[in-house]
Amino acid sequence: MENLEIKLLDKTATPPYDLLTLADPSEEAVAYYLDRGYCYVGYLGQTAIGEYVLLPTRPFTIELVNLAVDEAYQNKGYGKKLIAHAIGIAKEKGFHVLEVGTGNAGIGQLALYQKCGFTITSVDIDFFRKHYSEPIYENGIECRHMVRLTMDL
Ligand SMILES: CC(C)(COP(=O)(O)OP(=O)(O)OC[C@H]1O[C@@H](n2cnc3c(N)ncnc32)[C@H](O)[C@@H]1OP(=O)(O)O)[C@@H](O)C(=O)NCCC(=O)NCCS
């Protein structure tokens, strides 16, 4: 695996929109994350191949949102590297709890987050049916519920 260099996105730099919308197609949500969160971008040489955003939500709690790795670079361990980096940054900033959410149909994401040390703490029933106009399918399963996972830092 090539060395991944992870850097905080400069507020004046152009955000890597292709990666940001891979994780969440809603431009409105992406704009909200960029405005209120810390976006970290992973580079292989000059190429941005992944990113994530850390979004402070409540006192002592920060959420990992919008994690994405370019399709051409998936399943090579870069997602895990970005998560490990996010955990380090959240600790460094003094947060006590790191949260992440994913749909019930996101089998790979659920595996990845649990492998990285998150544990399921709640399920927001019918979150996607309530908030999205079209049904979402992943792995042949309807994505209905938001599964929330947590890690004590
Ligand atoms: C989710 C995402 C960021 C993962 O990035 P990645 O670089 O492919 O992830 P990694 O290669 O670091 O790790 C994937 C891990 O999940 C595991 N995994 C994936 N699917 C799995 C499955 N069905 N069962 C068991 N383990 C699975 C892999 O085995 C691997 O773990 P391992 O290293 O122990 O083998 C990437 O697929 C992506 O960008 N997806 C589109 C956007 C998205 O869904 N973002 C998340 C929003 S919640």
The ligand as an SDF file (V2000), in Angstrom:
LIG
                    3D

 48 50  0  0  0  0  0  0  0  0999 V2000
  -16.9120    2.6350    2.9950 C   0  0  0  0  0  0  0  0  0  0  0  0
  -15.5590    2.9690    2.3370 C   0  0  0  0  0  0  0  0  0  0  0  0
  -15.0900    4.3330    2.7890 C   0  0  0  0  0  0  0  0  0  0  0  0
  -14.5430    1.8920    2.7680 C   0  0  0  0  0  0  0  0  0  0  0  0
  -13.2620    2.2680    2.2550 O   0  0  0  0  0  0  0  0  0  0  0  0
  -12.1600    1.1530    1.8360 P   0  0  0  0  0  0  0  0  0  0  0  0
  -10.8910    1.8620    1.5810 O   0  0  0  0  0  0  0  0  0  0  0  0
  -12.7110    0.3160    0.7600 O   0  0  0  0  0  0  0  0  0  0  0  0
  -12.0750    0.3210    3.2000 O   0  0  0  0  0  0  0  0  0  0  0  0
  -10.8650   -0.6190    3.6810 P   0  0  0  0  0  0  0  0  0  0  0  0
  -10.2400   -1.2690    2.4990 O   0  0  0  0  0  0  0  0  0  0  0  0
   -9.9710    0.1600    4.5800 O   0  0  0  0  0  0  0  0  0  0  0  0
  -11.5880   -1.6510    4.6570 O   0  0  0  0  0  0  0  0  0  0  0  0
  -12.7350   -2.3390    4.3490 C   0  0  0  0  0  0  0  0  0  0  0  0
  -12.8750   -3.3560    5.4900 C   0  0  0  0  0  0  0  0  0  0  0  0
  -14.2460   -3.7340    5.5710 O   0  0  0  0  0  0  0  0  0  0  0  0
  -14.3320   -5.1100    5.3770 C   0  0  0  0  0  0  0  0  0  0  0  0
  -15.5450   -5.4720    4.6780 N   0  0  0  0  0  0  0  0  0  0  0  0
  -16.1010   -4.8410    3.6330 C   0  0  0  0  0  0  0  0  0  0  0  0
  -17.2120   -5.5070    3.2780 N   0  0  0  0  0  0  0  0  0  0  0  0
  -17.3490   -6.5440    4.1280 C   0  0  0  0  0  0  0  0  0  0  0  0
  -18.2940   -7.5670    4.2930 C   0  0  0  0  0  0  0  0  0  0  0  0
  -19.3520   -7.6740    3.4930 N   0  0  0  0  0  0  0  0  0  0  0  0
  -18.1180   -8.4560    5.2970 N   0  0  0  0  0  0  0  0  0  0  0  0
  -17.0470   -8.3680    6.1170 C   0  0  0  0  0  0  0  0  0  0  0  0
  -16.0980   -7.4150    6.0130 N   0  0  0  0  0  0  0  0  0  0  0  0
  -16.2640   -6.5170    5.0350 C   0  0  0  0  0  0  0  0  0  0  0  0
  -13.1350   -5.4900    4.5490 C   0  0  0  0  0  0  0  0  0  0  0  0
  -12.8490   -6.8500    4.6670 O   0  0  0  0  0  0  0  0  0  0  0  0
  -12.0820   -4.6090    5.2010 C   0  0  0  0  0  0  0  0  0  0  0  0
  -11.6280   -5.1400    6.4330 O   0  0  0  0  0  0  0  0  0  0  0  0
  -10.2390   -5.9910    6.5310 P   0  0  0  0  0  0  0  0  0  0  0  0
   -9.1470   -5.0210    6.2000 O   0  0  0  0  0  0  0  0  0  0  0  0
  -10.2170   -6.4410    7.9520 O   0  0  0  0  0  0  0  0  0  0  0  0
  -10.3670   -7.0870    5.5330 O   0  0  0  0  0  0  0  0  0  0  0  0
  -15.6720    2.9260    0.7820 C   0  0  0  0  0  0  0  0  0  0  0  0
  -16.1870    1.6740    0.3820 O   0  0  0  0  0  0  0  0  0  0  0  0
  -16.5380    4.0340    0.1940 C   0  0  0  0  0  0  0  0  0  0  0  0
  -16.0780    5.1330   -0.0330 O   0  0  0  0  0  0  0  0  0  0  0  0
  -17.8290    3.7160   -0.0670 N   0  0  0  0  0  0  0  0  0  0  0  0
  -18.7390    4.7050   -0.6890 C   0  0  0  0  0  0  0  0  0  0  0  0
  -19.1140    5.7960    0.2770 C   0  0  0  0  0  0  0  0  0  0  0  0
  -19.6940    5.2770    1.5780 C   0  0  0  0  0  0  0  0  0  0  0  0
  -20.5030    4.3580    1.6030 O   0  0  0  0  0  0  0  0  0  0  0  0
  -19.2700    5.9020    2.6900 N   0  0  0  0  0  0  0  0  0  0  0  0
  -19.7020    5.5220    4.0150 C   0  0  0  0  0  0  0  0  0  0  0  0
  -20.9020    6.2720    4.3870 C   0  0  0  0  0  0  0  0  0  0  0  0
  -21.5690    5.5900    5.9090 S   0  0  0  0  0  0  0  0  0  0  0  0
  1  2  1  0
  2  3  1  0
  2  4  1  0
  2 36  1  0
  4  5  1  0
  5  6  1  0
  6  7  2  0
  6  8  1  0
  6  9  1  0
  9 10  1  0
 10 11  2  0
 10 12  1  0
 10 13  1  0
 13 14  1  0
 14 15  1  0
 15 16  1  0
 15 30  1  0
 16 17  1  0
 17 18  1  0
 17 28  1  0
 18 19  1  0
 18 27  1  0
 19 20  2  0
 20 21  1  0
 21 22  1  0
 21 27  2  0
 22 23  1  0
 22 24  2  0
 24 25  1  0
 25 26  2  0
 26 27  1  0
 28 29  1  0
 28 30  1  0
 30 31  1  0
 31 32  1  0
 32 33  2  0
 32 34  1  0
 32 35  1  0
 36 37  1  0
 36 38  1  0
 38 39  2  0
 38 40  1  0
 40 41  1  0
 41 42  1  0
 42 43  1  0
 43 44  2  0
 43 45  1  0
 45 46  1  0
 46 47  1  0
 47 48  1  0
M  END
$$$$
